[in-house]
Amino acid sequence: MIAMKTLFTTMLLAGSLLIASSLKAQDKSKRPSPPGKVSQKITSGATISIDYSRPSLRGRTIGKDVEPMKSQVWRMGANEATVFETNKDVTIEGQPLPAGKYSLFGLWGDDGYTLIFNKAYNIWGTEYDKNKDQDALKVVVRPRQTNKPQEQLVYNISKNGDVSLLWGTMAIDFQVR
């Protein structure tokens, strides 16, 4: 009977430690690219949000030794796919996007920067290829250079629906209406 109690106590303790370590592993704020989220109710009445992870440059150069790379799909952040959400139908650069959650990917090409809104949103950021058949919208925008470098990736959303991704000296802007 004492052996059973000891075994039970040991198993209970081991299970508690496993749960505690699992919860600690889930603390995304401790990652090298911590989580970020921005949300805004825009003048059209829609509330849009972007949930992403914030990589830092740490001396690296965009397009050379850190994403985005030309001609390669990028998760527009780090870790899990960046998630763009709208509670109402909107237009992105004049093109319709229904209310919902989408992963946001980008493709930097010679003709501009293609934003890809994909219906598979609860995925790891490198899983675009196996979900590309779920693209809901693609729009091309022109990236611009900024004068002040941004060490850690950040998204901004203005009240009128102008969205900007800022990282290094690169800015990727698009309009949500």
C-alpha positions as protocol buffer text, in pm:
chain_id: "A"
residue {
  index: 1
  type: MET
  ca { x: 0 y: 0 z: 0 }
}
residue {
  index: 2
  type: ILE
  ca { x: 285 y: 241 z: 87 }
}
residue {
  index: 3
  type: ALA
  ca { x: 455 y: 153 z: -245 }
}
residue {
  index: 4
  type: MET
  ca { x: 134 y: 243 z: -432 }
}
residue {
  index: 5
  type: LYS
  ca { x: 110 y: 578 z: -250 }
}
residue {
  index: 6
  type: THR
  ca { x: 475 y: 651 z: -326 }
}
residue {
  index: 7
  type: LEU
  ca { x: 426 y: 559 z: -693 }
}
residue {
  index: 8
  type: PHE
  ca { x: 110 y: 770 z: -713 }
}
residue {
  index: 9
  type: THR
  ca { x: 284 y: 1069 z: -548 }
}
residue {
  index: 10
  type: THR
  ca { x: 582 y: 1035 z: -780 }
}
residue {
  index: 11
  type: MET
  ca { x: 358 y: 1020 z: -1087 }
}
residue {
  index: 12
  type: LEU
  ca { x: 157 y: 1319 z: -967 }
}
residue {
  index: 13
  type: LEU
  ca { x: 474 y: 1521 z: -910 }
}
residue {
  index: 14
  type: ALA
  ca { x: 615 y: 1422 z: -1250 }
}
residue {
  index: 15
  type: GLY
  ca { x: 288 y: 1518 z: -1420 }
}
residue {
  index: 16
  type: SER
  ca { x: 283 y: 1855 z: -1243 }
}
residue {
  index: 17
  type: LEU
  ca { x: 640 y: 1925 z: -1352 }
}
residue {
  index: 18
  type: LEU
  ca { x: 555 y: 1830 z: -1710 }
}
residue {
  index: 19
  type: ILE
  ca { x: 256 y: 2066 z: -1712 }
}
residue {
  index: 20
  type: ALA
  ca { x: 458 y: 2348 z: -1556 }
}
residue {
  index: 21
  type: SER
  ca { x: 740 y: 2311 z: -1809 }
}
residue {
  index: 22
  type: SER
  ca { x: 486 y: 2297 z: -2091 }
}
residue {
  index: 23
  type: LEU
  ca { x: 329 y: 2623 z: -1973 }
}
residue {
  index: 24
  type: LYS
  ca { x: 670 y: 2786 z: -1950 }
}
residue {
  index: 25
  type: ALA
  ca { x: 748 y: 2672 z: -2307 }
}
residue {
  index: 26
  type: GLN
  ca { x: 430 y: 2848 z: -2419 }
}
residue {
  index: 27
  type: ASP
  ca { x: 553 y: 3189 z: -2293 }
}
residue {
  index: 28
  type: LYS
  ca { x: 602 y: 3353 z: -2630 }
}
residue {
  index: 29
  type: SER
  ca { x: 731 y: 3678 z: -2475 }
}
residue {
  index: 30
  type: LYS
  ca { x: 1062 y: 3499 z: -2402 }
}
residue {
  index: 31
  type: ARG
  ca { x: 1127 y: 3424 z: -2770 }
}
residue {
  index: 32
  type: PRO
  ca { x: 1403 y: 3607 z: -2963 }
}
residue {
  index: 33
  type: SER
  ca { x: 1118 y: 3738 z: -3183 }
}
residue {
  index: 34
  type: PRO
  ca { x: 848 y: 3823 z: -2926 }
}
residue {
  index: 35
  type: PRO
  ca { x: 480 y: 3861 z: -3014 }
}
residue {
  index: 36
  type: GLY
  ca { x: 328 y: 4188 z: -3124 }
}
residue {
  index: 37
  type: LYS
  ca { x: -30 y: 4289 z: -3195 }
}
residue {
  index: 38
  type: VAL
  ca { x: -183 y: 4606 z: -3329 }
}
residue {
  index: 39
  type: SER
  ca { x: -555 y: 4676 z: -3363 }
}
residue {
  index: 40
  type: GLN
  ca { x: -753 y: 4975 z: -3485 }
}
residue {
  index: 41
  type: LYS
  ca { x: -1113 y: 5062 z: -3560 }
}
residue {
  index: 42
  type: ILE
  ca { x: -1082 y: 5243 z: -3891 }
}
residue {
  index: 43
  type: THR
  ca { x: -1307 y: 5515 z: -4031 }
}
residue {
  index: 44
  type: SER
  ca { x: -1502 y: 5264 z: -4244 }
}
residue {
  index: 45
  type: GLY
  ca { x: -1622 y: 5106 z: -3917 }
}
residue {
  index: 46
  type: ALA
  ca { x: -1419 y: 4786 z: -3951 }
}
residue {
  index: 47
  type: THR
  ca { x: -1181 y: 4681 z: -3676 }
}
residue {
  index: 48
  type: ILE
  ca { x: -863 y: 4536 z: -3815 }
}
residue {
  index: 49
  type: SER
  ca { x: -582 y: 4371 z: -3626 }
}
residue {
  index: 50
  type: ILE
  ca { x: -244 y: 4221 z: -3707 }
}
residue {
  index: 51
  type: ASP
  ca { x: -97 y: 3955 z: -3478 }
}
residue {
  index: 52
  type: TYR
  ca { x: 268 y: 3886 z: -3554 }
}
residue {
  index: 53
  type: SER
  ca { x: 613 y: 3810 z: -3413 }
}
residue {
  index: 54
  type: ARG
  ca { x: 876 y: 4086 z: -3403 }
}
residue {
  index: 55
  type: PRO
  ca { x: 1218 y: 3980 z: -3532 }
}
residue {
  index: 56
  type: SER
  ca { x: 1520 y: 4208 z: -3480 }
}
residue {
  index: 57
  type: LEU
  ca { x: 1788 y: 4282 z: -3736 }
}
residue {
  index: 58
  type: ARG
  ca { x: 2084 y: 4231 z: -3498 }
}
residue {
  index: 59
  type: GLY
  ca { x: 2331 y: 4361 z: -3758 }
}
residue {
  index: 60
  type: ARG
  ca { x: 2180 y: 4162 z: -4045 }
}
residue {
  index: 61
  type: THR
  ca { x: 2081 y: 4312 z: -4380 }
}
residue {
  index: 62
  type: ILE
  ca { x: 1732 y: 4270 z: -4525 }
}
residue {
  index: 63
  type: GLY
  ca { x: 1744 y: 4083 z: -4854 }
}
residue {
  index: 64
  type: LYS
  ca { x: 2096 y: 3958 z: -4791 }
}
residue {
  index: 65
  type: ASP
  ca { x: 2104 y: 3755 z: -4469 }
}
residue {
  index: 66
  type: VAL
  ca { x: 1753 y: 3807 z: -4329 }
}
residue {
  index: 67
  type: GLU
  ca { x: 1403 y: 3799 z: -4477 }
}
residue {
  index: 68
  type: PRO
  ca { x: 1242 y: 3923 z: -4685 }
}
residue {
  index: 69
  type: MET
  ca { x: 1449 y: 3789 z: -4971 }
}
residue {
  index: 70
  type: LYS
  ca { x: 1367 y: 3874 z: -5331 }
}
residue {
  index: 71
  type: SER
  ca { x: 1152 y: 3613 z: -5506 }
}
residue {
  index: 72
  type: GLN
  ca { x: 1081 y: 3415 z: -5185 }
}
residue {
  index: 73
  type: VAL
  ca { x: 751 y: 3409 z: -4995 }
}
residue {
  index: 74
  type: TRP
  ca { x: 790 y: 3557 z: -4645 }
}
residue {
  index: 75
  type: ARG
  ca { x: 562 y: 3528 z: -4341 }
}
residue {
  index: 76
  type: MET
  ca { x: 573 y: 3908 z: -4281 }
}
residue {
  index: 77
  type: GLY
  ca { x: 710 y: 3851 z: -3931 }
}
residue {
  index: 78
  type: ALA
  ca { x: 863 y: 3551 z: -3753 }
}
residue {
  index: 79
  type: ASN
  ca { x: 754 y: 3221 z: -3596 }
}
residue {
  index: 80
  type: GLU
  ca { x: 384 y: 3148 z: -3668 }
}
residue {
  index: 81
  type: ALA
  ca { x: 223 y: 3308 z: -3971 }
}
residue {
  index: 82
  type: THR
  ca { x: 131 y: 3674 z: -3929 }
}
residue {
  index: 83
  type: VAL
  ca { x: -248 y: 3696 z: -3887 }
}
residue {
  index: 84
  type: PHE
  ca { x: -455 y: 3978 z: -4038 }
}
residue {
  index: 85
  type: GLU
  ca { x: -812 y: 3996 z: -3907 }
}
residue {
  index: 86
  type: THR
  ca { x: -1109 y: 4214 z: -3998 }
}
residue {
  index: 87
  type: ASN
  ca { x: -1456 y: 4201 z: -3844 }
}
residue {
  index: 88
  type: LYS
  ca { x: -1620 y: 4348 z: -4157 }
}
residue {
  index: 89
  type: ASP
  ca { x: -1571 y: 4320 z: -4530 }
}
residue {
  index: 90
  type: VAL
  ca { x: -1297 y: 4560 z: -4642 }
}
residue {
  index: 91
  type: THR
  ca { x: -1096 y: 4647 z: -4948 }
}
residue {
  index: 92
  type: ILE
  ca { x: -718 y: 4613 z: -4959 }
}
residue {
  index: 93
  type: GLU
  ca { x: -572 y: 4854 z: -5215 }
}
residue {
  index: 94
  type: GLY
  ca { x: -920 y: 4867 z: -5371 }
}
residue {
  index: 95
  type: GLN
  ca { x: -967 y: 4487 z: -5390 }
}
residue {
  index: 96
  type: PRO
  ca { x: -1238 y: 4317 z: -5179 }
}
residue {
  index: 97
  type: LEU
  ca { x: -1150 y: 4101 z: -4879 }
}
residue {
  index: 98
  type: PRO
  ca { x: -1435 y: 3940 z: -4680 }
}
residue {
  index: 99
  type: ALA
  ca { x: -1447 y: 3964 z: -4300 }
}
residue {
  index: 100
  type: GLY
  ca { x: -1235 y: 3697 z: -4133 }
}
residue {
  index: 101
  type: LYS
  ca { x: -887 y: 3586 z: -4031 }
}
residue {
  index: 102
  type: TYR
  ca { x: -607 y: 3545 z: -4282 }
}
residue {
  index: 103
  type: SER
  ca { x: -239 y: 3468 z: -4275 }
}
residue {
  index: 104
  type: LEU
  ca { x: -40 y: 3751 z: -4433 }
}
residue {
  index: 105
  type: PHE
  ca { x: 250 y: 3660 z: -4657 }
}
residue {
  index: 106
  type: GLY
  ca { x: 461 y: 3872 z: -4890 }
}
residue {
  index: 107
  type: LEU
  ca { x: 660 y: 3820 z: -5207 }
}
residue {
  index: 108
  type: TRP
  ca { x: 923 y: 4078 z: -5299 }
}
residue {
  index: 109
  type: GLY
  ca { x: 963 y: 4092 z: -5674 }
}
residue {
  index: 110
  type: ASP
  ca { x: 1096 y: 4323 z: -5941 }
}
residue {
  index: 111
  type: ASP
  ca { x: 748 y: 4465 z: -6007 }
}
residue {
  index: 112
  type: GLY
  ca { x: 677 y: 4548 z: -5639 }
}
residue {
  index: 113
  type: TYR
  ca { x: 581 y: 4368 z: -5321 }
}
residue {
  index: 114
  type: THR
  ca { x: 289 y: 4122 z: -5344 }
}
residue {
  index: 115
  type: LEU
  ca { x: 77 y: 4094 z: -5029 }
}
residue {
  index: 116
  type: ILE
  ca { x: -91 y: 3755 z: -5001 }
}
residue {
  index: 117
  type: PHE
  ca { x: -395 y: 3707 z: -4774 }
}
residue {
  index: 118
  type: ASN
  ca { x: -447 y: 3334 z: -4719 }
}
residue {
  index: 119
  type: LYS
  ca { x: -741 y: 3159 z: -4550 }
}
residue {
  index: 120
  type: ALA
  ca { x: -511 y: 2916 z: -4360 }
}
residue {
  index: 121
  type: TYR
  ca { x: -418 y: 3138 z: -4066 }
}
residue {
  index: 122
  type: ASN
  ca { x: -343 y: 2903 z: -3776 }
}
residue {
  index: 123
  type: ILE
  ca { x: -18 y: 2772 z: -3925 }
}
residue {
  index: 124
  type: TRP
  ca { x: 356 y: 2801 z: -3883 }
}
residue {
  index: 125
  type: GLY
  ca { x: 490 y: 3083 z: -4099 }
}
residue {
  index: 126
  type: THR
  ca { x: 687 y: 2859 z: -4332 }
}
residue {
  index: 127
  type: GLU
  ca { x: 382 y: 2653 z: -4436 }
}
residue {
  index: 128
  type: TYR
  ca { x: 269 y: 2877 z: -4723 }
}
residue {
  index: 129
  type: ASP
  ca { x: 346 y: 2636 z: -5009 }
}
residue {
  index: 130
  type: LYS
  ca { x: 116 y: 2362 z: -4881 }
}
residue {
  index: 131
  type: ASN
  ca { x: -165 y: 2619 z: -4830 }
}
residue {
  index: 132
  type: LYS
  ca { x: -123 y: 2841 z: -5138 }
}
residue {
  index: 133
  type: ASP
  ca { x: -444 y: 2701 z: -5286 }
}
residue {
  index: 134
  type: GLN
  ca { x: -624 y: 2892 z: -5007 }
}
residue {
  index: 135
  type: ASP
  ca { x: -515 y: 3239 z: -5119 }
}
residue {
  index: 136
  type: ALA
  ca { x: -805 y: 3481 z: -5079 }
}
residue {
  index: 137
  type: LEU
  ca { x: -639 y: 3794 z: -5221 }
}
residue {
  index: 138
  type: LYS
  ca { x: -314 y: 3913 z: -5374 }
}
residue {
  index: 139
  type: VAL
  ca { x: -231 y: 4280 z: -5423 }
}
residue {
  index: 140
  type: VAL
  ca { x: 91 y: 4448 z: -5534 }
}
residue {
  index: 141
  type: VAL
  ca { x: 227 y: 4752 z: -5350 }
}
residue {
  index: 142
  type: ARG
  ca { x: 551 y: 4948 z: -5380 }
}
residue {
  index: 143
  type: PRO
  ca { x: 792 y: 4917 z: -5085 }
}
residue {
  index: 144
  type: ARG
  ca { x: 966 y: 5237 z: -4986 }
}
residue {
  index: 145
  type: GLN
  ca { x: 1285 y: 5329 z: -4804 }
}
residue {
  index: 146
  type: THR
  ca { x: 1281 y: 5518 z: -4474 }
}
residue {
  index: 147
  type: ASN
  ca { x: 1548 y: 5750 z: -4336 }
}
residue {
  index: 148
  type: LYS
  ca { x: 1537 y: 5608 z: -3984 }
}
residue {
  index: 149
  type: PRO
  ca { x: 1612 y: 5234 z: -3947 }
}
residue {
  index: 150
  type: GLN
  ca { x: 1372 y: 5022 z: -3740 }
}
residue {
  index: 151
  type: GLU
  ca { x: 1566 y: 4753 z: -3546 }
}
residue {
  index: 152
  type: GLN
  ca { x: 1263 y: 4542 z: -3453 }
}
residue {
  index: 153
  type: LEU
  ca { x: 982 y: 4479 z: -3701 }
}
residue {
  index: 154
  type: VAL
  ca { x: 665 y: 4674 z: -3622 }
}
residue {
  index: 155
  type: TYR
  ca { x: 321 y: 4724 z: -3781 }
}
residue {
  index: 156
  type: ASN
  ca { x: 123 y: 5048 z: -3753 }
}
residue {
  index: 157
  type: ILE
  ca { x: -243 y: 5104 z: -3843 }
}
residue {
  index: 158
  type: SER
  ca { x: -384 y: 5457 z: -3874 }
}
residue {
  index: 159
  type: LYS
  ca { x: -749 y: 5548 z: -3812 }
}
residue {
  index: 160
  type: ASN
  ca { x: -805 y: 5594 z: -4184 }
}
residue {
  index: 161
  type: GLY
  ca { x: -681 y: 5238 z: -4252 }
}
residue {
  index: 162
  type: ASP
  ca { x: -327 y: 5300 z: -4373 }
}
residue {
  index: 163
  type: VAL
  ca { x: -115 y: 5003 z: -4265 }
}
residue {
  index: 164
  type: SER
  ca { x: 265 y: 5007 z: -4254 }
}
residue {
  index: 165
  type: LEU
  ca { x: 521 y: 4737 z: -4184 }
}
residue {
  index: 166
  type: LEU
  ca { x: 851 y: 4898 z: -4081 }
}
residue {
  index: 167
  type: TRP
  ca { x: 1176 y: 4703 z: -4058 }
}
residue {
  index: 168
  type: GLY
  ca { x: 1529 y: 4821 z: -4122 }
}
residue {
  index: 169
  type: THR
  ca { x: 1490 y: 5098 z: -4376 }
}
residue {
  index: 170
  type: MET
  ca { x: 1211 y: 4912 z: -4556 }
}
residue {
  index: 171
  type: ALA
  ca { x: 848 y: 5015 z: -4532 }
}
residue {
  index: 172
  type: ILE
  ca { x: 561 y: 4820 z: -4686 }
}
residue {
  index: 173
  type: ASP
  ca { x: 240 y: 5021 z: -4690 }
}
residue {
  index: 174
  type: PHE
  ca { x: -114 y: 4925 z: -4790 }
}
residue {
  index: 175
  type: GLN
  ca { x: -460 y: 5077 z: -4761 }
}
residue {
  index: 176
  type: VAL
  ca { x: -755 y: 4910 z: -4589 }
}
residue {
  index: 177
  type: ARG
  ca { x: -1092 y: 5073 z: -4646 }
}
